[in-house]
Amino acid sequence: MMRSLWTAASGMTGQQFNIDTISNNLSNVNTTGFKEMRADFEDLLYQTSRVAGTPATEVTVVPTGVQVGHGVKVAATQKMFTQGALQSTGNVSDMAIQGEGFFRTMLIDGSYGYTRDGSFKIDSNGQLVNSNGYKVMPDVVLPENFVRESLTISQDGRITVKVAGNDDPIEVGQMELYRFVNPAGLSSIGENMMKVTNASGDPIAGRPGFDGMGKTVQKFLEMSNVSVVNEMVKMIVAQRAYELNSKAIQTSDTMLGIANNLKR
């Protein structure tokens, strides 16, 4: 059987995975804090018929070898943590991170999740939570009689409010951000959340605006960093590569058909 059948088939499988990744990026173009994913590929094993440097005569060697590759496979999918555009919302509990860092929330199983999605809400207990009800960590609990529109979050994460009947703002909490040596090593779990892995390293906590952390920007949200134009171009390239690999399979099949019909 011709190698090219399986080699081209691996190319089609790889481009199908590429389209899957591109489709996920495009479907999340309006997802708050979403980070574009990129599929990386690597070539498969090579069959060596002649090794470069094999002696040809007593004083010379073969300058190049004879190798044939066996296709391609997916090597990795990597999140690209470039800054997304900041969009004004006017909502006092919304926050965006301008720069490096993640918000931390407590998940339902008691573990921590990390996110760039700062579309927070205030629940019935006065706690700052995300859209799924996960508490923002460290805990932020607002007084019962606070004035909602007085809620202020500074660029260094200090949270202050005014209480009904008192014009003096009081500080009720301090936001913390978390960064990682290798944020691309975080594991995506859905719900705009990521979890720590051995590849990401342990979280490094810090105050917004200090020690390399980004700033918190109130009444703004960070949009997805997906570029629709770039994704469409990548989709066209992936489609053409898929077609070319299918043509290679058809050509290999035609060649096998010719060999099969040599004897009549």
C-alpha positions as CSV (number, residue, x, y, z in Angstrom):
1,M,0.0,0.0,0.0
2,M,1.3,3.5,-0.9
3,R,2.5,5.6,2.0
4,S,0.9,8.7,0.5
5,L,-2.6,7.4,1.4
6,W,-1.9,7.4,5.1
7,T,0.3,10.5,5.0
8,A,-2.3,12.6,3.2
9,A,-5.0,11.1,5.6
10,S,-3.0,12.4,8.6
11,G,-2.9,15.8,6.9
12,M,-6.7,15.8,6.5
13,T,-7.1,14.8,10.1
14,G,-4.8,17.6,11.2
15,Q,-6.6,20.2,9.2
16,Q,-9.9,19.0,10.6
17,F,-8.6,19.6,14.1
18,N,-7.3,23.0,12.9
19,I,-10.9,23.9,11.7
20,D,-12.3,22.7,15.0
21,T,-9.9,25.1,16.9
22,I,-10.7,28.0,14.5
23,S,-14.5,27.3,14.9
24,N,-14.2,27.5,18.7
25,N,-12.3,30.8,18.4
26,L,-15.0,32.3,16.2
27,S,-17.9,31.0,18.3
28,N,-16.3,32.8,21.3
29,V,-15.7,36.1,19.6
30,N,-18.1,37.8,22.0
31,T,-17.2,35.8,25.1
32,T,-15.9,38.1,27.8
33,G,-12.2,37.5,28.6
34,F,-11.8,34.7,26.1
35,K,-8.3,34.0,24.8
36,E,-7.7,32.8,21.2
37,M,-6.4,29.2,20.9
38,R,-3.8,28.2,18.3
39,A,-3.2,24.6,17.1
40,D,0.5,23.7,16.7
41,F,1.5,20.8,14.5
42,E,4.6,18.6,14.1
43,D,5.8,16.1,11.5
44,L,5.6,12.4,12.2
45,L,8.4,9.8,12.1
46,Y,10.7,9.4,9.1
47,Q,11.7,6.3,7.3
48,T,15.4,6.4,6.5
49,S,16.6,4.5,3.5
50,R,20.1,6.0,3.5
51,V,21.7,7.9,6.3
52,A,23.5,11.1,5.4
53,G,27.3,10.7,5.9
54,T,27.4,7.1,4.8
55,P,30.8,6.4,3.3
56,A,30.6,6.5,-0.5
57,T,34.3,5.9,-1.3
58,E,37.4,5.7,0.8
59,V,37.7,9.5,0.9
60,T,34.1,10.7,0.4
61,V,30.7,10.4,2.2
62,V,27.1,10.7,0.9
63,P,26.2,14.3,1.3
64,T,22.5,13.8,1.8
65,G,20.4,10.9,3.0
66,V,17.1,9.4,1.7
67,Q,14.2,9.9,4.1
68,V,10.4,10.0,3.6
69,G,8.0,11.4,6.2
70,H,4.8,9.9,7.4
71,G,2.6,12.9,7.8
72,V,1.6,15.3,10.6
73,K,0.0,15.3,14.0
74,V,-1.2,17.9,16.5
75,A,1.6,18.9,18.9
76,A,-0.3,21.3,21.2
77,T,-3.1,23.8,21.5
78,Q,-1.9,27.1,23.0
79,K,-3.9,30.0,24.4
80,M,-2.6,33.4,23.2
81,F,-2.8,35.8,26.2
82,T,-2.7,39.1,24.3
83,Q,-4.8,41.9,25.8
84,G,-8.4,42.1,24.6
85,A,-10.2,45.4,23.9
86,L,-11.8,47.0,26.9
87,Q,-15.5,47.8,26.6
88,S,-17.3,50.3,28.8
89,T,-20.4,48.9,30.5
90,G,-21.3,51.5,33.1
91,N,-22.0,48.6,35.6
92,V,-20.3,49.3,38.9
93,S,-19.5,45.6,39.6
94,D,-17.8,45.0,36.3
95,M,-14.0,44.9,36.2
96,A,-11.4,44.4,33.6
97,I,-7.7,43.7,34.0
98,Q,-5.4,45.9,32.0
99,G,-2.2,44.0,31.9
100,E,-1.2,40.7,33.4
101,G,-3.1,38.7,35.9
102,F,-6.3,36.7,36.6
103,F,-9.2,36.9,39.0
104,R,-9.6,34.0,41.4
105,T,-13.0,32.4,42.3
106,M,-13.9,29.4,44.4
107,L,-15.5,26.6,42.4
108,I,-18.3,24.4,43.6
109,D,-15.9,21.6,44.7
110,G,-13.9,24.1,46.8
111,S,-11.0,24.4,44.4
112,Y,-9.9,27.6,42.7
113,G,-10.6,28.8,39.2
114,Y,-8.8,31.6,37.4
115,T,-10.4,33.9,34.9
116,R,-10.1,37.1,32.9
117,D,-13.9,37.5,33.0
118,G,-14.7,40.4,35.4
119,S,-18.5,40.5,34.8
120,F,-19.2,40.2,38.6
121,K,-22.5,40.4,40.4
122,I,-23.6,41.1,43.9
123,D,-25.7,38.3,45.4
124,S,-28.4,38.4,48.2
125,N,-25.7,38.2,50.9
126,G,-23.8,41.2,49.5
127,Q,-21.0,39.0,48.2
128,L,-19.2,39.6,45.0
129,V,-19.7,36.6,42.7
130,N,-19.5,35.7,39.0
131,S,-22.3,34.8,36.7
132,N,-22.4,31.2,38.0
133,G,-22.5,32.2,41.6
134,Y,-18.8,31.4,42.4
135,K,-17.4,33.7,45.1
136,V,-14.6,36.0,44.2
137,M,-11.5,35.4,46.3
138,P,-10.5,36.8,48.6
139,D,-14.1,37.3,49.9
140,V,-15.7,40.7,49.3
141,V,-18.8,41.2,51.4
142,L,-20.7,44.5,51.1
143,P,-22.6,46.1,54.1
144,E,-26.4,45.5,54.1
145,N,-27.4,49.1,53.6
146,F,-24.7,50.2,51.1
147,V,-25.5,52.5,48.3
148,R,-25.0,50.5,45.1
149,E,-23.9,53.4,42.9
150,S,-21.3,54.4,45.4
151,L,-19.4,51.2,44.9
152,T,-15.9,52.2,43.8
153,I,-13.0,49.9,42.8
154,S,-9.7,51.6,42.4
155,Q,-6.9,50.7,39.9
156,D,-5.0,49.1,42.8
157,G,-8.1,47.0,43.8
158,R,-9.3,48.8,46.8
159,I,-13.1,48.5,47.2
160,T,-15.0,51.3,48.9
161,V,-18.8,52.0,49.3
162,K,-21.0,54.5,51.1
163,V,-23.6,53.4,53.6
164,A,-27.0,55.0,53.7
165,G,-27.0,58.0,55.9
166,N,-23.3,58.4,55.9
167,D,-21.5,60.4,53.2
168,D,-18.0,59.1,54.1
169,P,-16.9,56.1,52.0
170,I,-15.6,53.0,53.9
171,E,-13.2,50.4,52.6
172,V,-14.8,46.9,52.5
173,G,-12.3,44.8,50.6
174,Q,-9.1,44.5,48.5
175,M,-9.0,42.7,45.2
176,E,-6.1,40.4,44.4
177,L,-4.8,39.3,41.1
178,Y,-2.9,36.1,40.3
179,R,-0.3,35.5,37.6
180,F,1.6,32.4,36.4
181,V,5.1,31.7,35.1
182,N,3.4,29.8,32.2
183,P,-0.2,30.9,31.8
184,A,-0.4,28.8,28.6
185,G,-0.1,25.8,30.8
186,L,-3.5,26.4,32.5
187,S,-6.2,23.9,31.8
188,S,-9.5,25.4,30.5
189,I,-12.6,23.8,32.1
190,G,-15.3,25.9,30.6
191,E,-17.4,28.7,32.2
192,N,-14.6,31.1,31.3
193,M,-12.5,29.3,34.0
194,M,-9.0,27.8,34.0
195,K,-7.3,25.6,36.6
196,V,-3.7,25.2,37.8
197,T,-1.6,22.4,36.3
198,N,2.0,21.3,36.8
199,A,2.8,23.1,33.6
200,S,1.4,26.5,34.7
201,G,3.2,26.6,38.0
202,D,1.8,27.8,41.2
203,P,-0.2,31.1,41.3
204,I,1.6,34.2,42.3
205,A,-0.7,36.6,44.2
206,G,-0.3,40.3,44.1
207,R,-2.0,43.6,44.5
208,P,-3.3,45.2,41.2
209,G,-0.8,47.6,39.8
210,F,2.1,46.3,41.8
211,D,4.9,43.7,41.2
212,G,4.1,43.2,37.6
213,M,0.3,42.8,38.0
214,G,-2.2,44.6,35.7
215,K,-4.6,47.3,36.9
216,T,-8.3,46.8,37.7
217,V,-10.5,49.0,35.6
218,Q,-14.0,49.4,37.0
219,K,-17.1,49.7,34.7
220,F,-15.2,48.0,31.9
221,L,-15.0,44.4,30.6
222,E,-12.2,42.8,28.6
223,M,-13.5,41.5,25.3
224,S,-12.3,38.4,23.5
225,N,-8.9,38.8,21.7
226,V,-10.1,36.8,18.7
227,S,-9.6,38.6,15.4
228,V,-12.4,37.6,13.0
229,V,-10.3,38.6,10.0
230,N,-7.3,36.5,11.0
231,E,-9.5,33.5,11.8
232,M,-11.2,33.7,8.4
233,V,-7.8,33.7,6.7
234,K,-6.7,30.7,8.7
235,M,-9.9,29.0,7.8
236,I,-9.3,29.5,4.1
237,V,-5.7,28.2,4.4
238,A,-6.9,25.1,6.4
239,Q,-9.7,24.4,3.8
240,R,-7.2,24.6,0.9
241,A,-4.8,22.3,2.8
242,Y,-7.6,19.8,3.4
243,E,-8.5,19.9,-0.3
244,L,-4.8,19.3,-1.3
245,N,-4.5,16.4,1.0
246,S,-7.7,14.9,-0.4
247,K,-6.3,15.4,-4.0
248,A,-3.1,13.5,-2.9
249,I,-5.3,10.6,-1.8
250,Q,-7.2,10.6,-5.1
251,T,-3.9,10.7,-7.0
252,S,-2.6,7.8,-5.0
253,D,-5.8,5.8,-5.6
254,T,-5.5,6.5,-9.4
255,M,-1.9,5.3,-9.4
256,L,-2.9,2.1,-7.6
257,G,-5.7,1.7,-10.2
258,I,-3.2,2.0,-13.0
259,A,-0.9,-0.6,-11.4
260,N,-3.9,-2.9,-10.8
261,N,-4.9,-2.7,-14.5
262,L,-1.5,-3.6,-15.9
263,K,-2.5,-7.2,-16.4
264,R,-5.7,-7.7,-18.4
